[in-house]
Amino acid sequence: MFKKILNSIGRLFSQKLTLMVVPHSTLRQLQFQFSLSFLLFLSLLSFSLVSWAVIVVSKNIDYWTLKANHQLLKVKVSYLAYELKKNRESVDQVKEVDTQLRQLLKMGSKQAIVEENKVSLGKGGPEMYQMSLLQKTLSNRLWEISDAEILEESLTLQKESAERIQSFKEISEEIAYQRKFYRSMPRGWPAAGRMTSHFGMRTSPLSGHAQFHTGIDIANSRGTLIRATAPGIVRHASWEGGYGRLVIIDHGYGYVTYYGHNSTISVKPGDSVERGGIIATMGSSGSATGCHTHYEVWRNGKCLNPWSYLYSKASIPQNKISKSKLSKKEG
């Protein structure tokens, strides 16, 4: 039975096929004759060739696609490295501005403020990954930057950006402090007139003995207006022994001013006054030989020479007090 099947298959593949080509011209007719087995062989060969061609083309497509993706990745990494470099430059420029502002405001670095008695010595230098980035930049191989180097530079930029933000907050607070301090600082003359007695040691016009004069005397006619030399809160406004009718104003930041020997007082304790606001009129109440205003400037419990403040020559000190102390003095 099996032998018969094989014989049948053999006869089938041994059959002859004729292919005729009949031209529509005077050319001779062509005729090709081949067996069925040969036709099957050609079919298998054609299929194999086509399959091989498809495989080769597919591999080439994958290769070129991979190469194109690699080139695109190189471009992206190079761009990222370039942007990191630009961000580093921007952060460094902000740092320079920060340093200039601190120098302008006479503010030290945070470390210098904490360690007031120590001299800050210049130190620095590039990190290893920064040196690697420089070499790759110089050789035009930025795309070779590693993930670790990108992460290290990103973390460094984040840290320095946070430090700059904190620094600018400190600078902003210092500017606000100095603005408020300058606003609270006594400036100008409390009254029109001429100075008849200076600050410091003098001979008392009443006793004739040497004494320390804690203010200056400005003489003019009775009723001359007395004005506050800075905004503040009236702490005292009544008769006070040798001062006569006395007005004391607290300006904050440790500043207090005294206005003595007034003939009348226009304010009461607790009143808010502005710079130039009328608080009294000139007189000779208390221990006085004539009509004048006795003017004193105090800061943090120490009497100062008012002459320095008549023409706004007093300097603004650096803010070295805590916010809690600042709020108390402002109140």
KAVENWO-V379447 format. One record per run of one state. SS is the DSSP state (h for helix, s for strand, l for the rest). FROM is the first residue (numbers start at 1). TO is the last residue. Records with the same first field share a line. If there is no record, write none. Layout:
# KAVENWO-V379447
SS->FROM-TO, FROM-TO
This chain:
# KAVENWO-V379447
l->1-1, 15-15, 22-29, 105-109, 115-127, 139-141, 145-146, 185-193, 198-199, 204-209, 214-215, 220-224, 228-231, 240-240, 244-244, 253-254, 266-271, 274-277, 284-291, 300-301, 305-306, 311-322, 331-331
h->2-14, 36-104, 110-114, 128-138, 142-144, 147-184, 241-243, 307-310, 323-330
s->16-21, 30-35, 194-197, 200-203, 210-213, 216-219, 225-227, 232-239, 245-252, 255-265, 272-273, 278-283, 292-299, 302-304
